Amino acid sequence: MAGEKGLVLLDFWVSPFGQRVRIALAEKGLPYEYAEEDLMAGKSDRLLRANPVHKKIPVLLHDGRAVNESLIILQYLEEAFPDAPALLPSDPYARAQARFWADYVDKKVYDCGSRLWKLKGEPQAQARAEMLDILKTLDGALGDKPFFGGDKFGFVDAAFAPFTAWFHSYERYGEFSLPEVAPKIAAWAKRCGERESVAKSLYSPDKVYDFIGLLKKKYGIE
């Protein structure tokens, strides 16, 4: 990777973690090369060299140097490109709050959503209850603001927006209605989807649902 110039994103098309990086790059107006990793077939040598510890996407290469983990990449972009539009607010307390809620999304949503489609019976019911609690908590954190940071699309929105394409699957496997459970999050998801950065980075909810079906077949989940 030595000698590479500019930004290269190693990613997988449906990954919400990679998509949040794509959204951030678009919001900042930063050009980059997209390098698709076919994770269903295996992991490339390039990925394994770039992220030898976790061996996961996304990886952002900046002039050949690898930055790993999606939220760390978002914060790196804030610091490495200070002249680009900022996703984090300037106030230290507001920045801390944004990092807190992005971390909450990072630790809660994907893992719980995965358990919704992987599990059956009581374990799935527990995952459903947990997901409803997560969504209600985020609904409360959003409040009456258009976006998590206020009037402006920001760090938490970029981190959470990719999961809007997964809400349909979570609703189907969890047997709940997002507008009933978290109406403010449902409205926020619609607002996010109207942004060019989000619309161009995400795939349709139906395609995500079909992808989950492929994963269930791959792992022998009935």
Secondary structure, 3 states (H helix, E strand, C coil): CCCCCCEEEEECCCCHHHHHHHHHHHHHCCCCEEEECCCCCCCCHHHHHHCCCCCCCCEEEECCEEEECHHHHHHHHHHHCCCCCCCCCCCHHHHHHHHHHHHHHHHHHHHHHHHHHHCCHHHHHHHHHHHHHHHHHHHHHHCCCCECCECCCCHHHHHHHHHHHCHHHHHHHHCCCHHHHCHHHHHHHHHHHCCHHHHCCCCCHHHHHHHHHHHHHHCCCC
